[in-house]
Structure formats: structure tokens, C-alpha cells
């Protein structure tokens, strides 16, 4: 599953419009819905596990184009990437 999520993250990172939609996500369900709309079937639970274990701050900044307000999942909650 991590390869699928990595592919989704790469797609979002390469497209500023998608990065904006990702940034506007209110929760993991919104991120899962965005992924599904792009053909990536990823559950909120899979995203939570992946984000908790695999992404560092630089990778998350890459998704948002370096915007420090990127929505970031941590320990089951969402916060602004500081």
C-alpha cells in the first residue's frame, strides 16, 4: 500500500492545484476522497499509518510547495506543519 500512497503523494506534489486541495483537507477522509478521485483507492486508516511512519517535514512541505500551513496528520489528529 505504501507504493500507492507514495504515488499519490508524488502526484499531489507535482500539481499546485492538487496541493491546494490536499492543504484544504479537513481530515483523513477528505484526503482519502481526493486520492480516490485521482484513482488511488486509499482508506483513511492506511493514510494515517503511512503519514505516521513515513513522511518527514520536508516531504510534507513538498506537498504544499513549502507552505508551512500544510495540513499534516500526526497521532490521529491534524495540525499545521510547523
Contact map, one row per residue, 1 for C-alpha under 8 A:
1111100000000000000000000000000000000000000001000000000000000000000000000000000000
1111110000000000000000000000000000000000000000000100000000000000000000000000000000
1111111000000000000000000000000000000000000000000000000000000000000000000000000000
1111111100000000000000000000000000000001010000000000000000000000000000000000000000
1111111110000000000000000000000000000001010000100100000000000000000000000000000000
0111111111000000000000000000000000000000000000000000000000000000000000000000000000
0011111111100000000000000000000000000000000000000000000000000000000000000000000000
0001111111110000000000000000000000100001000000000000000000000000000000000000000000
0000111111111000000000000000000000000000000000000000000000000010000000000000000000
0000011111111100000000000000000000000000000000000000000000000010000000000000000000
0000001111111110010000000000000000000000000000000000000000000000000000000000000000
0000000111111111011001000000000000000000000000000000000000000010000000000000000000
0000000011111111011000000000000000000000000000000000000000000111100000000000000000
0000000001111111001000000000000000000000000000000000000000000010000000000000000000
0000000000111111111000000000000000000000000000000000000000000000000000000000000000
0000000000011111111100000000000000000000000000000000000000000001100000000000000000
0000000000000011111110000000000000000000000000000000000000000000000000000000000000
0000000000111011111111000000000000000000000000000000000000000000000000000000000000
0000000000011111111111100000000000000000000000000000000000000011100000000000000000
0000000000000001111111110000000000000000000000000000000000000001000000000000000000
0000000000000000111111111000000001000000000000000000000000000000000000000000000000
0000000000010000011111111000001001000000000000000000000000000011000000100000000000
0000000000000000001111111000000000000000000000000000000000000001000011100000000000
0000000000000000000111111100000000000000000000000000000000000000000000100000000000
0000000000000000000011111111011000000000000000000000000000000000000000100000000000
0000000000000000000000011111010000000000000000000000000000000000000000100000010000
0000000000000000000000001111111000000000000000000000000000000000000000000000010000
0000000000000000000000001111111100000000000110110000000000000000000000001000000000
0000000000000000000000000011111110000000001100000000000000000000000000000000000000
0000000000000000000000001111111111000000000000000000000000000000000000000000000000
0000000000000000000001001011111111100000000100000000000000000000000000000000000000
0000000000000000000000000001111111110000111100100000000000000000000000000000000000
0000000000000000000000000000111111111000000000000000000000000000000000000000000000
0000000000000000000011000000011111111100000000000000000000000000000000000000000000
0000000100000000000000000000001111111111110000000000000000000000000000000000000000
0000000000000000000000000000000111111111110000000000000000000000000000000000000000
0000000000000000000000000000000011111111000000000000000000000000000000000000000000
0000000000000000000000000000000001111111000000000000000000000000000000000000000000
0000000000000000000000000000000000111111100000000000000000000000000000000000000000
0001100100000000000000000000000000111111110000000000000000000000000000000000000000
0000000000000000000000000000000100110011111000000000000000000000000000000000000000
0001100000000000000000000000000100110001111101100000000000000000000000000000000000
0000000000000000000000000000100100000000111111100000000000000000000000000000000000
0000000000000000000000000001101100000000011111110000000000000000000000000000000000
0000000000000000000000000001000000000000001111111000000000000000000000000000000000
1000000000000000000000000000000000000000011111111100000000000000000000000000000000
0000100000000000000000000001000100000000011111111110000000000000000000000000000000
0000000000000000000000000001000000000000000111111111000000000000000000001101000000
0000000000000000000000000000000000000000000011111111100000000000000000000000000000
0100100000000000000000000000000000000000000001111111111000000000000000000000000000
0000000000000000000000000000000000000000000000111111111000000000000000001100000000
0000000000000000000000000000000000000000000000011111111000000000000000001110000000
0000000000000000000000000000000000000000000000001111111000000000000000000000000000
0000000000000000000000000000000000000000000000000111111100000000000000000000000000
0000000000000000000000000000000000000000000000000111111111110000000000000000000000
0000000000000000000000000000000000000000000000000000011111110000000000000000000000
0000000000000000000000000000000000000000000000000000001111111000000000000000000010
0000000000000000000000000000000000000000000000000000001111111100000000000000000000
0000000000000000000000000000000000000000000000000000001111111110000000000000000000
0000000000000000000000000000000000000000000000000000001111111111000001010000000010
0000000000000000000000000000000000000000000000000000000011111111111101000000000010
0000000000001000000000000000000000000000000000000000000001111111110000000000000000
0000000011011100001001000000000000000000000000000000000000111111110001000000000000
0000000000001001001101100000000000000000000000000000000000011111111101000000000000
0000000000001001001000000000000000000000000000000000000000001111111000000000000000
0000000000000000000000000000000000000000000000000000000000001111111100000000000000
0000000000000000000000000000000000000000000000000000000000001001111111000000000000
0000000000000000000000000000000000000000000000000000000000001001011111000000000111
0000000000000000000000100000000000000000000000000000000000000000001111100000000111
0000000000000000000000100000000000000000000000000000000000011011001111110000000110
0000000000000000000001111100000000000000000000000000000000000000000011111000011110
0000000000000000000000000000000000000000000000000000000000010000000001111100011110
0000000000000000000000000001000000000000000000010011000000000000000000111111111000
0000000000000000000000000000000000000000000000010011000000000000000000011111111000
0000000000000000000000000000000000000000000000000001000000000000000000001111100000
0000000000000000000000000000000000000000000000010000000000000000000000001111110000
0000000000000000000000000000000000000000000000000000000000000000000000001111111000
0000000000000000000000000110000000000000000000000000000000000000000000111101111100
0000000000000000000000000000000000000000000000000000000000000000000000111100111110
0000000000000000000000000000000000000000000000000000000000000000000111110000011111
0000000000000000000000000000000000000000000000000000000010011000000111110000001111
0000000000000000000000000000000000000000000000000000000000000000000110000000000111
